[in-house]
Amino acid sequence: MTAVLLFFLNGIYDIVKALVPSRNKVTLVSRQSDEPSVNFLLLKQEFESREDPPQVVMLCKTLKRSFPAEFAYLFHLLRQMYHFASSRVVILDSYCILASVAKHRSDLVIIQMWHSIGTMKKFGHTTLGTNEGSPEKLAQAMRMHANYDYIFASSDAYRDQLAAGFGNDPDKVVIKPLPYLDLLTSESYAQKTREKVFARLGDLSKKPTILYCPTFRKDERGLQKAVTALIEAVDYERYNLVIKLHPLSKIMVDDPRVFAPSEFSTFDMLFVADAVISDYSCIIYEAGLRDTPLYFYCFDYEKYERTRGLTFDYLHECPGVVSPRIETILEAIDRDDYDKAYLRTFIRTYVTMTPTATKDIVDFVAPFLKRPPARDAA
């Protein structure tokens, strides 16, 4: 069945390619959200600031697991076909069906700019057949992460891990940190974001704020218990608690003592956080770039290591207290003796610092947009 669908998909795409010429255009594609990410918005702004700017199109749509949603996604694939066929460069921040399974024009450059600035947990090809990964036969049928010309990484320390996760050659990896590095290291942007959040959630400015942002799990029963334990353990006389769960999480946070603002993203809340509690989420790199103390609430470490797997020595390398007990985490926050020197060393190992991350990416992409079309792109 999968082979038949892919045959028809490529047949339709061949017709679109025959009708639509390629031009000075870049398409940004995501399945992470239905709205453009900060990274996409920064790239669009930088592309459009250039002389003879390319057309920039952003295609952002999640794929939900229901028949109506999957049927509707087929029409989104048709839209993708048109923009792939008429683009010189496509930049992805997640797996894209069309990018991997279709036969593209020879002048189309496909770049994987993964949505995490760093890696911690195994993903893609390194998790095939596990409880948290994709079935191996399906991944092969869908040519998961095929057709990439380049893969962006935030540091050379990730080169082999990313290449393995994408099932690609390490030579395709280019060191280009994500655009939002520019914002994470900008004090003026931080101040504007704090003012925006405090204008809406003024009580957050009165006490230190603990931000809890765990990674997504397919089985959330353990996470539900962990969230409840955290809510009950925090001293609300001394701290604010903000909980930002993964967008795909089905857990509801409904406690008047807790802030769970839907109008602000996890990225926004990093700029008001005085401490960040996570587990295996790459949000730790974003928080670390803000010099925010990190704590690791690993209530299911043994299960997670067995069913998913991590990319480094988690128990010994993480820059902060690592514990399955939330009381231990909160006691460490109370002590206020965090080792920021080690945090900075850790972050600079895994993120190559640059004051011009967005510009660097656009500079890399620009020459591909200016090339004359290939003979099969006419």
C-alpha positions as CSV (number, residue, x, y, z in Angstrom):
1,M,0.0,0.0,0.0
2,T,2.8,2.4,0.9
3,A,4.6,1.7,-2.3
4,V,1.5,2.4,-4.4
5,L,0.9,5.7,-2.6
6,L,4.5,6.8,-3.2
7,F,4.2,5.8,-6.8
8,F,1.2,8.1,-7.3
9,L,2.8,10.9,-5.3
10,N,5.9,10.9,-7.5
11,G,3.7,10.7,-10.6
12,I,1.8,13.9,-9.5
13,Y,5.1,15.6,-8.6
14,D,6.5,14.8,-12.0
15,I,3.6,16.6,-13.6
16,V,4.0,19.6,-11.3
17,K,7.8,19.8,-12.1
18,A,7.0,19.8,-15.8
19,L,4.6,22.7,-15.4
20,V,6.3,24.9,-12.9
21,P,9.8,26.5,-13.5
22,S,12.3,26.9,-10.6
23,R,13.3,30.4,-9.6
24,N,15.0,32.5,-7.0
25,K,13.0,31.1,-4.1
26,V,13.5,29.4,-0.8
27,T,10.9,27.3,1.0
28,L,10.9,26.7,4.7
29,V,9.1,23.5,5.8
30,S,8.1,22.3,9.3
31,R,5.9,19.6,10.9
32,Q,6.8,20.9,14.3
33,S,4.0,23.5,14.5
34,D,1.2,25.1,12.5
35,E,2.9,28.5,13.0
36,P,6.3,29.6,11.8
37,S,9.1,29.1,14.4
38,V,11.4,31.9,15.6
39,N,14.1,30.4,13.4
40,F,12.0,30.6,10.3
41,L,10.9,34.1,11.0
42,L,14.5,35.2,11.5
43,L,15.6,33.6,8.3
44,K,12.7,35.1,6.3
45,Q,13.6,38.6,7.7
46,E,17.3,38.1,6.8
47,F,16.6,36.8,3.3
48,E,14.2,39.7,2.5
49,S,16.8,42.3,3.7
50,R,19.2,41.2,1.0
51,E,19.7,42.9,-2.4
52,D,17.6,41.1,-5.0
53,P,15.9,39.0,-2.3
54,P,14.4,35.6,-3.0
55,Q,10.8,34.8,-2.5
56,V,10.4,33.1,0.9
57,V,7.6,30.7,1.6
58,M,6.9,29.1,4.9
59,L,4.9,25.8,5.0
60,C,4.2,24.8,8.6
61,K,1.7,22.1,9.4
62,T,1.7,19.3,12.0
63,L,0.6,15.8,11.0
64,K,-1.9,14.6,13.6
65,R,-2.7,10.9,13.9
66,S,-6.4,10.7,12.8
67,F,-8.0,9.9,9.5
68,P,-9.4,13.4,8.8
69,A,-6.1,15.0,9.7
70,E,-4.1,12.6,7.6
71,F,-6.5,13.0,4.6
72,A,-6.2,16.8,4.9
73,Y,-2.4,16.5,5.0
74,L,-2.6,15.0,1.5
75,F,-3.7,18.4,0.2
76,H,-0.9,20.0,2.1
77,L,1.5,17.7,0.2
78,L,0.1,19.0,-3.1
79,R,0.9,22.5,-1.9
80,Q,4.4,21.3,-1.0
81,M,4.9,19.9,-4.4
82,Y,4.3,23.2,-6.1
83,H,6.7,25.1,-3.8
84,F,9.4,22.4,-4.0
85,A,9.2,22.4,-7.8
86,S,9.5,26.2,-8.0
87,S,12.3,26.6,-5.4
88,R,16.1,26.5,-5.6
89,V,16.5,25.8,-1.9
90,V,14.3,24.0,0.7
91,I,15.1,24.2,4.4
92,L,13.5,21.7,6.8
93,D,13.4,21.7,10.6
94,S,12.0,18.2,10.9
95,Y,11.2,15.1,8.8
96,C,9.4,15.9,5.6
97,I,7.7,13.2,3.6
98,L,8.0,14.8,0.2
99,A,11.7,15.8,0.7
100,S,12.7,12.2,1.4
101,V,10.5,10.1,-0.9
102,A,10.4,12.2,-4.1
103,K,12.8,12.5,-7.0
104,H,13.7,16.2,-7.1
105,R,15.2,18.4,-9.8
106,S,19.0,18.3,-9.8
107,D,19.3,22.1,-8.9
108,L,17.1,21.8,-5.8
109,V,19.2,22.0,-2.6
110,I,17.6,20.4,0.5
111,I,19.0,21.4,3.9
112,Q,18.0,19.8,7.2
113,M,18.2,22.5,9.9
114,W,16.9,20.3,12.8
115,H,14.8,22.2,15.3
116,S,17.0,21.5,18.3
117,I,20.2,23.6,18.8
118,G,21.8,20.5,20.4
119,T,21.1,16.8,20.8
120,M,20.8,14.7,23.9
121,K,18.5,11.8,23.1
122,K,18.9,9.4,20.2
123,F,16.5,9.9,17.3
124,G,15.7,8.9,13.7
125,H,17.8,6.0,12.5
126,T,19.4,5.4,15.9
127,T,16.0,4.6,17.4
128,L,14.4,2.4,14.7
129,G,12.5,-0.5,16.2
130,T,12.5,0.9,19.8
131,N,9.4,1.9,21.7
132,E,10.1,5.6,21.1
133,G,11.3,5.3,17.5
134,S,9.7,4.4,14.2
135,P,9.2,0.9,12.8
136,E,12.2,-0.1,10.7
137,K,10.1,-1.3,7.7
138,L,8.1,1.9,7.6
139,A,11.3,4.1,7.9
140,Q,12.8,2.2,4.9
141,A,9.6,2.5,2.9
142,M,9.4,6.2,3.5
143,R,13.1,6.7,2.9
144,M,13.4,8.5,6.2
145,H,15.8,11.5,6.1
146,A,16.9,10.8,2.5
147,N,17.8,13.4,-0.1
148,Y,19.6,15.9,2.2
149,D,22.4,17.9,0.6
150,Y,23.4,19.5,3.9
151,I,22.7,19.1,7.6
152,F,23.3,22.0,9.9
153,A,24.8,21.3,13.4
154,S,25.5,23.7,16.2
155,S,28.9,22.1,17.0
156,D,31.4,19.7,15.6
157,A,30.8,17.6,18.8
158,Y,27.4,16.7,17.2
159,R,28.6,15.8,13.7
160,D,28.6,12.0,14.1
161,Q,25.5,11.9,16.3
162,L,23.4,13.9,13.8
163,A,24.7,12.0,10.8
164,A,23.8,8.7,12.5
165,G,20.4,9.9,13.5
166,F,19.7,11.1,9.9
167,G,21.3,8.0,8.3
168,N,23.6,10.3,6.3
169,D,27.3,10.7,5.7
170,P,29.1,12.9,8.3
171,D,30.6,14.9,5.4
172,K,27.1,16.5,4.8
173,V,27.2,18.1,8.2
174,V,27.9,21.9,8.2
175,I,28.5,23.8,11.5
176,K,25.8,26.4,11.5
177,P,24.0,27.1,14.8
178,L,20.3,27.8,14.7
179,P,19.2,31.4,14.0
180,Y,17.7,32.0,17.4
181,L,21.2,31.9,18.9
182,D,21.1,35.6,18.0
183,L,18.2,36.2,20.3
184,L,19.3,34.0,23.1
185,T,22.5,36.0,23.4
186,S,20.8,39.4,23.0
187,E,20.1,41.3,26.2
188,S,17.9,43.9,24.4
189,Y,15.7,41.0,23.1
190,A,15.6,39.5,26.5
191,Q,14.5,42.7,28.1
192,K,11.7,43.2,25.6
193,T,10.5,39.7,26.1
194,R,10.5,40.0,29.9
195,E,8.5,43.3,29.6
196,K,6.0,41.6,27.3
197,V,5.5,38.6,29.7
198,F,5.3,40.7,32.8
199,A,2.8,43.0,31.2
200,R,0.5,40.0,30.8
201,L,1.6,37.9,33.9
202,G,2.7,40.6,36.3
203,D,2.9,38.3,39.3
204,L,5.9,36.5,37.8
205,S,8.0,39.5,38.5
206,K,7.6,39.3,42.3
207,K,9.5,36.0,43.0
208,P,12.1,33.8,41.4
209,T,10.6,31.7,38.6
210,I,11.2,27.9,38.2
211,L,10.4,26.7,34.6
212,Y,9.7,23.0,34.1
213,C,9.8,21.8,30.5
214,P,10.1,18.0,30.1
215,T,10.6,16.2,26.8
216,F,7.7,14.5,25.0
217,R,7.0,10.8,25.8
218,K,4.6,8.5,23.9
219,D,3.6,7.0,27.2
220,E,2.9,9.9,29.6
221,R,1.7,8.0,32.7
222,G,5.1,8.5,34.5
223,L,5.2,12.1,33.4
224,Q,1.7,12.8,34.8
225,K,2.9,11.5,38.2
226,A,6.1,13.6,38.0
227,V,4.2,16.8,37.1
228,T,1.8,16.2,40.1
229,A,4.8,15.6,42.4
230,L,6.5,18.8,41.3
231,I,3.3,20.9,41.8
232,E,2.9,19.6,45.3
233,A,6.5,20.0,46.3
234,V,7.1,23.7,45.3
235,D,7.1,26.3,48.0
236,Y,4.9,28.9,46.4
237,E,5.7,31.5,49.1
238,R,9.2,31.6,47.7
239,Y,8.9,30.7,44.0
240,N,6.7,30.9,40.9
241,L,6.3,27.7,39.0
242,V,5.8,27.8,35.2
243,I,5.1,24.5,33.4
244,K,5.4,24.3,29.7
245,L,4.8,20.8,28.3
246,H,5.5,19.6,24.8
247,P,2.9,20.8,22.2
248,L,1.9,17.2,21.6
249,S,1.4,16.4,25.3
250,K,-2.1,15.4,26.4
251,I,-1.4,16.3,30.1
252,M,-3.5,19.2,31.4
253,V,-2.1,21.5,34.1
254,D,-5.0,23.0,36.0
255,D,-3.8,24.3,39.4
256,P,-4.3,28.0,40.4
257,R,-0.8,28.0,41.9
258,V,0.9,27.2,38.6
259,F,1.5,29.3,35.5
260,A,0.9,27.4,32.3
261,P,0.5,30.3,29.8
262,S,-0.7,29.2,26.3
263,E,-0.1,32.7,24.9
264,F,3.7,32.5,25.5
265,S,6.0,29.8,24.1
266,T,8.6,27.9,26.0
267,F,11.2,30.0,24.2
268,D,9.5,33.2,25.6
269,M,9.5,31.8,29.1
270,L,13.2,31.2,29.1
271,F,13.7,34.9,29.4
272,V,11.9,35.1,32.7
273,A,13.2,31.8,34.2
274,D,15.6,31.9,37.2
275,A,16.0,28.1,37.1
276,V,15.1,25.5,34.5
277,I,14.1,21.9,35.3
278,S,14.0,19.5,32.5
279,D,15.0,15.9,31.8
280,Y,16.2,14.9,28.3
281,S,15.0,17.9,26.4
282,C,17.3,20.0,24.2
283,I,15.7,23.1,25.8
284,I,18.7,22.8,28.2
285,Y,21.0,24.3,25.5
286,E,18.7,27.2,25.0
287,A,18.5,27.9,28.8
288,G,22.2,27.4,29.1
289,L,22.9,30.0,26.5
290,R,20.9,32.3,28.8
291,D,23.3,31.3,31.7
292,T,20.2,29.9,33.5
293,P,20.9,27.2,36.1
294,L,19.8,23.8,34.9
295,Y,18.4,20.9,36.9
296,F,17.6,17.4,35.7
297,Y,14.5,15.6,37.0
298,C,15.1,12.1,35.6
299,F,12.3,10.2,37.3
300,D,12.3,7.5,34.5
301,Y,16.0,7.5,33.6
302,E,16.5,3.7,33.4
303,K,13.4,3.2,31.3
304,Y,14.2,6.1,29.0
305,E,17.8,4.9,28.5
306,R,16.5,1.4,27.7
307,T,13.6,2.4,25.4
308,R,15.1,5.5,23.7
309,G,18.8,6.0,24.6
310,L,20.9,9.1,25.2
311,T,23.9,10.4,23.3
312,F,26.3,11.2,26.2
313,D,27.1,10.2,29.8
314,Y,23.9,11.8,31.2
315,L,24.4,11.0,34.9
316,H,27.9,12.5,35.0
317,E,28.1,15.1,32.2
318,C,24.9,17.1,32.8
319,P,25.7,20.6,34.1
320,G,23.6,20.5,37.3
321,V,22.0,18.2,39.9
322,V,20.6,15.0,38.3
323,S,18.0,13.2,40.4
324,P,14.8,11.1,40.2
325,R,13.5,12.9,43.4
326,I,12.0,16.3,42.9
327,E,12.8,17.1,46.5
328,T,16.5,16.8,45.8
329,I,16.1,19.1,42.8
330,L,14.2,21.8,44.8
331,E,16.8,21.6,47.6
332,A,19.5,22.2,45.1
333,I,17.7,25.3,43.8
334,D,17.3,26.5,47.4
335,R,21.0,26.2,48.1
336,D,21.8,28.7,45.3
337,D,25.3,27.4,44.8
338,Y,25.1,26.6,41.1
339,D,28.4,26.0,39.2
340,K,28.0,28.4,36.3
341,A,31.6,27.9,35.2
342,Y,30.9,24.2,34.4
343,L,27.6,25.2,32.7
344,R,29.4,27.6,30.3
345,T,32.1,25.0,29.5
346,F,29.3,22.4,28.7
347,I,27.4,24.8,26.5
348,R,30.4,26.0,24.6
349,T,31.3,22.4,23.9
350,Y,28.0,21.7,22.2
351,V,27.2,25.2,20.7
352,T,29.7,27.0,18.5
353,M,29.2,30.7,19.5
354,T,28.7,33.3,16.8
355,P,27.1,36.8,16.9
356,T,25.6,36.3,13.4
357,A,24.0,32.9,13.3
358,T,21.1,34.0,11.0
359,K,23.4,35.9,8.7
360,D,25.8,33.0,8.5
361,I,23.0,30.6,7.3
362,V,21.7,33.1,4.7
363,D,25.3,33.7,3.4
364,F,25.7,29.9,3.0
365,V,22.4,29.5,1.2
366,A,22.6,32.6,-1.1
367,P,24.9,31.2,-3.8
368,F,22.5,28.3,-4.4
369,L,19.7,30.7,-5.1
370,K,21.8,32.6,-7.7
371,R,22.9,29.6,-9.8
372,P,21.4,29.2,-13.3
373,P,18.8,26.5,-13.4
374,A,19.8,23.0,-14.4
375,R,18.6,21.5,-17.7
376,D,16.0,19.5,-15.9
377,A,14.8,22.6,-14.1
378,A,13.7,24.6,-17.2
